Amino acid sequence: MRSDISVIAWDFDGVLNRNVVDGRFIWADTLESDLGIALDAFERGVFDASFLQVISGKRDIKTHLQDWLDRSGYLLDAGELLDYWFAKDDLRDPFTCSLLEHLTSHDVVQVIATNNEDRRSSYIEHQSGFGSLVSRIFSSGRIKSAKPDTAFFAHVSDTLKVAPSEILLIDDSATNVRVAKALGWKGFHFTEKTRLELASFLEL
């Protein structure tokens, strides 16, 4: 393991959770057949400009979903949709999770640094079990700031009391990695093409 890294900050969706394929979140592939909700309508209505308020913890996702369901005429409770969404979106990546578990025997702190609101962050922590695998889960909903905002990265380094140069971000967003590096962090852009290079990058 590289001696110049004290903290590994894992992104969640697309890295530890293999739920993104060809740029789409595959949990929703059966949304229409399972719940009768058209995917294109869901994406337009839920992931609108106001969704940043949800991700940054300024608007509750359950309220956001219920408002959209009511406007769209769907007779479904937002709680039911969230339960379905979170369960279908729970797709642990065996490769990255095996690396995470392997690294628990090394002298490195591991955290999750994710753009997720508080309800899903709690699901990841408890139902998905990642709370017992990492030292801490930093989420945009809890921090009230989302990557690539510099405030997100500053919060992580300040909370951990570690110099930015000792922190490695593993993220599937090139923008997030670029901003982290500009702030002095180390970065690894995790993609389908680079995933098998991660172990050698970490010198494992």
Secondary structure by P-SEA (a helix, b strand, c coil): ccccccbbbbbcccccccccccccccccccccccccccaaaaaacccccaaaaaaaccccaaaaaaaaaaaacccccaaaaaaaaaaaaccccaaaaaaaaaaccccbbbbbbccccaaaaaaaaccccccccccccccccccccccccaaaaaaaaaaaccccccbbbbcccaaaaaaaaaabbbbbbccccccccccccccc
